Amino acid sequence: MNFRDMSIDDALRKFQTAFRLPGEAQKIERLMEAFAQRYCICNGDVARMFWKPDTIFILAFAIIMLNTDLHSPNQKTERRMKIHEFIRNLSGIDDGHDVDHDLLVGIYNRIQVHPFQPGEDHTSIVFKLEQNISGNRPILAESHRRLVRDCSLSEVYDPTKKDKKHQRHVFLFNDMLMITKIYKKKTGSIYGFKKAFPLHAACVLDFSSQHYPHGIRLVAAMNNRTLITFCANSQEEKARFVSDLRETVQEVNEMEDIRIGVYPPREMCPWEAELERQKIVRKSQASTADSGLGLDTESFASTQNLSGSMDSLAPQAADTGSLKRSALSNSLMDLKEAASKKNHRNSASSLDSGVWAVTRIVAVPWISTPQCPSQEKTETAAPSQASSVPATKSSSPPSISVPQATSQQSHDDSFSTLV
């Protein structure tokens, strides 16, 4: 915006017409900072009149507060800010110096006579319209909703019969069609809500009959049911309304198809495809770690989408003959090895094998366990103690010797000794 040769309040008035000023103080502060920077660029001579450039920002913020205080409907008249209060609040803002008295008086008088008129966007227009519609209407003031057009049409109940005109005022939004009826009162006209139709999966047809030469019909595409029928006053009005209505229906259908994912996704760039592959790899690793199973990298490497990014995780050629064991392997790994090997002894890391070993030792208490050489020497040196208990072949059960533990079974034997 060009604020050259404009006073601060006039430049701020022009700046505010481009948008609707928000109600949050932090957002207003950011906007005033941008305005002050632009104003100093356009009016360097005015900016040099102050001791520091921040004075323009403080003054702009004070003008916004003054406009709100003087023209807010919620503020009582006797409590509105007076001119001496406005000047007093701005004393010493220019690096300890006061701003020119005539400048502040001129700003106060202009704001008091001519309040700021904020710019209107699509939300504010729909919000004002909503205040003038009575009845059980839907909520109109939504952030995505905008008014496309409004016009007066005649509603037709039976196109084959001539009937009196049922005048309706139709509001076409970007997602629905709302029909109202005008009621005239002493205070003015008001719109009474009649019905509303969503425009998704709708079809617009035009027809011409003996009684209704400029007919318009809105049909539901799912079941070919007629939603509503109109008759325009002229062919030009019919053409404009039908054109806008068909364009709006097409826009609604395209947005809905995008939302539910009907359209195929666009082709990704190489770096985007690589990022997606890395995300899948990280998710797979996280889910594997949570489940307690080893990572089966052969299944990932065989996948077409992941073959390029999983080369580093795939097993080497020397390990392809056996399943790769990790620190988190469990009894499922042992079951797989048991099916492939005949002479297989349950692994110490298997929970099922450990429980079976404990049950075998506890349930059969007469099993003789191998003794170390020191224990054998002790029993040989003391035959008198052993002879006190006579042993016969019929009374003592046959001894079952447990095989000596190998290096691969050290965990099983240590576990049995502890039990």
Sequence and secondary structure as in RCSB ss.txt:
>XXXX:A:sequence
MNFRDMSIDDALRKFQTAFRLPGEAQKIERLMEAFAQRYCICNGDVARMFWKPDTIFILAFAIIMLNTDLHSPNQ
KTERRMKIHEFIRNLSGIDDGHDVDHDLLVGIYNRIQVHPFQPGEDHTSIVFKLEQNISGNRPILAESHRRLVRD
CSLSEVYDPTKKDKKHQRHVFLFNDMLMITKIYKKKTGSIYGFKKAFPLHAACVLDFSSQHYPHGIRLVAAMNNR
TLITFCANSQEEKARFVSDLRETVQEVNEMEDIRIGVYPPREMCPWEAELERQKIVRKSQASTADSGLGLDTESF
ASTQNLSGSMDSLAPQAADTGSLKRSALSNSLMDLKEAASKKNHRNSASSLDSGVWAVTRIVAVPWISTPQCPSQ
EKTETAAPSQASSVPATKSSSPPSISVPQATSQQSHDDSFSTLV
>XXXX:A:secstr
   TT  HHHHHHHHHTTS   S HHHHHHHHHHHHHHHHHH HHHHTTSSSTHHHHHHHHHHHHHHHHHH TTS
 GGGS  HHHHHHHTTTTBTTB   HHHHHHHHHHHHHS       HHHHHHHHHHTEESS      TT  EEEE
EEEEE S TTS    EEEEEEEESSEEEEEEEEE SS EEEEEEEEEE TTEEEEEE  SS TTEEEEEETTTTE
EEEEEE SSHHHHHHHHHHHHHHHHHHHHHHHHHHT S      HHHHHHHHHHHHHHHHHHHHHHT    HHHH
HHSTTTTTT TTTS  GGGTTS    TT  HHHHHHHHHH SS    TT HHHHHHHHHHHHH TT      HHH
HHHHHH HHHHHTS   TTTS          GGGHHHHHHHHH 
